[in-house]
Amino acid sequence: MKMKTVKADEDKIFRKLKPKEVVWILCVILLIALLTVKSVYFDPFKPVTLEDEHTLEIAKKFTEDHYDGFFYKYNVLDVRIIKLRAEEDTINVQTRKYVLGFFPFGDQYFILDN
């Protein structure tokens, strides 16, 4: 009775990647990097005027009060204000949730009384 060696099974697990697989892995890494740059630098609302800054502070206070769960406390989930529009007596706010601060997964819209 012959015994199988473990070495033969290890060779099947750790094989060399084919060139096509390497290209796909590099593409995925590049797309994740682009998504990270977009999420961190281009998504958040940037105030232009002093009135926008005041409105942004009101919206930030609302989002901090509204999103106060376990995952938000330990920075697993993050919320950013994407769009902000102040009208006569209301503030329209669009927020977007992120996993680990990079991967967007949901938008919500709020109307706040001014």
VENNOR-V617909 format. One record per residue. SS is DSSP state (2 for helix, 1 for strand, 0 for the rest). D_LAST is the distance of its C-alpha to the last C-alpha in Angstrom with 1 decimal. Layout:
# VENNOR-V617909
ss = {SS SS}
d_last = {D_LAST D_LAST}
This chain:
# VENNOR-V617909
ss = {0 0 0 0 0 2 2 2 2 2 2 2 2 0 0 0 0 0 2 2 2 2 2 2 2 2 2 2 2 2 2 2 2 2 2 2 2 2 2 2 2 2 0 0 0 0 0 0 0 2 2 2 2 2 2 2 2 2 2 2 2 2 2 2 2 2 0 0 0 2 2 2 2 0 0 0 1 1 1 1 1 1 1 1 1 1 0 0 0 1 1 1 1 1 1 1 1 1 1 0 0 0 1 1 1 1 1 1 1 1 1 1 1 0}
d_last = {83.5 81.2 77.9 74.9 73.6 70.0 70.1 70.3 67.1 65.3 66.3 64.6 61.3 61.2 62.1 61.4 58.4 59.3 58.0 55.8 54.1 53.5 51.9 49.5 48.6 47.9 45.8 43.7 43.3 42.3 39.7 38.2 38.1 36.4 33.8 33.2 32.8 30.3 28.2 28.2 28.0 26.7 24.1 21.4 18.6 19.7 17.4 19.1 17.3 15.9 12.4 12.9 14.0 11.0 8.8 11.8 12.0 8.7 10.1 13.5 12.8 11.6 14.8 17.0 16.2 16.6 19.7 22.0 25.3 28.8 28.8 25.6 27.0 30.2 28.8 30.5 27.3 24.5 21.1 19.8 16.8 18.5 16.2 12.7 11.4 8.4 8.7 8.1 5.1 5.0 6.3 9.9 11.8 15.6 17.5 21.2 23.5 26.7 30.0 31.3 28.7 30.7 31.0 28.0 28.1 24.9 21.7 18.6 15.6 12.3 9.3 6.2 3.8 0.0}
